[in-house]
Amino acid sequence: MNDASVTVLGAGSYGTALAICLARNNTPTVLWGRDAKQLSVMADSRQNERYLPGASFPDALSVESDLASAVAHSRDILVVVPS
């Protein structure tokens, strides 16, 4: 899908915050989550209203609901989900 250097698996509050931080530092970043409908809303609004309202997504951050596409071009994959 793109040439992301990092994919963050988990679009909750911590995963979103981490992805935003990476993207603000000019690291191409993909944020992946399991809820395709919610991710579509996030992609359109360029923020995660549910878990991190008010924090806008930098241009270097993209949102992806397809796992294979999200990790296809990533150098690093960060798993940020509850254990």
Rosetta blueprint (number, residue, H / E / L):
1 M L
2 N L
3 D L
4 A L
5 S L
6 V E
7 T E
8 V E
9 L E
10 G L
11 A L
12 G L
13 S H
14 Y H
15 G H
16 T H
17 A H
18 L H
19 A H
20 I H
21 C H
22 L H
23 A H
24 R H
25 N L
26 N L
27 T L
28 P L
29 T E
30 V E
31 L E
32 W E
33 G L
34 R L
35 D L
36 A H
37 K H
38 Q H
39 L H
40 S H
41 V H
42 M H
43 A H
44 D H
45 S H
46 R L
47 Q E
48 N E
49 E L
50 R L
51 Y L
52 L E
53 P E
54 G E
55 A E
56 S E
57 F L
58 P L
59 D L
60 A L
61 L E
62 S E
63 V E
64 E E
65 S L
66 D L
67 L H
68 A H
69 S H
70 A H
71 V H
72 A L
73 H L
74 S L
75 R L
76 D E
77 I E
78 L E
79 V E
80 V L
81 V L
82 P L
83 S L
